[in-house]
Amino acid sequence: MSFLLPKLTSKKEVDQAIKSTAEKVLVLRFGRDEDPVCLQLDDILSKTSSDLSKMAAIYLVDVDQTPVYTQYFDISYIPSTVFFFNGQHMKVDYGSPDHTKFVGSFKTKQDFIDLIEVIYRGAMRGKLIVQSPIDPKNIPKYDLLYQDI
């Protein structure tokens, strides 16, 4: 299903998407097209993209083609999903140590839709961090990896 969503293949394209997406949540899925978990997430993203078109713009970003952003967002697990609103990086408190990105796939389409709605409403009120509406049982658990320390 990843072929249904637009792809960003360079730093310049990612920069342009961040700068030009206005009054919508920008969803950037970092991963690889052939990864099975990325494909599972892409299926959820593509099935919800039309329902969320007034609230969100969804793009796929290949981690191998954008090493600057892969390093900047410390993407050591894929897929990782990062959110922006009007050029501002939106953080979400998932009850984990990392608020900068969602790691893994969403369990259901409704989890993703609920998260986008919460981010959108929070951003419209000027918030830069919001509380995740997703049931903690549905949030993948992982350990943070610190490299080069």
Buried (B, 14 or more C-beta within 10 A) or exposed (E): BBEBBEBBEEBEBBBEBBEEBEEBBBBBBBBBEEBEBBBBBBBBBBEBBEEBEEBBBBBBBBBEBBEEBBEEBBBBBBBBBBBBBBEBBBBBEBEBEBBBBBBBBBBEBBBBBBBBBBBBEBBEEEBEEBEBBBEEEEBBEEEEEEEEE
